[in-house]
């Protein structure tokens, strides 16, 4: 007999991550929104997973939109989330957004290490 499993943010996060691995960015975005419809609050893991999936699909404008939404919802980015959004900025050649994000990292005293620097050296180098 099959038991009913009540989805939670962890199961949605795992499903979104699976979409990243299979390149199904539309499904990842759908699952992200579905979690909210189920009354769940997306977290850093789900935001980062959907943003990474979007980047892989060259949907970088949507990655930036998700990042700003994450910030507006009070979710604090980690180094991985910053790397993902800076990669989107680099792909879009959006130096203005990259500079804004880097200023925020500096304000928060985040360490700009090689993993961040290598995303877009000519821009990130100004903050080292």
Secondary structure, DSSP 4 states (H G I P E B T S, - for coil): -PPP----HHHHHHHHHHHHHHT-HHHHHHHHHHHHHTTPPP-HHHHHHHHHHHHHTT-HHHHHHHHHHHHHTTPPP-HHHHHHHHHHHHHHT-HHHHHHHHHHHHHTT----HHHHTTSHHHHGGG-
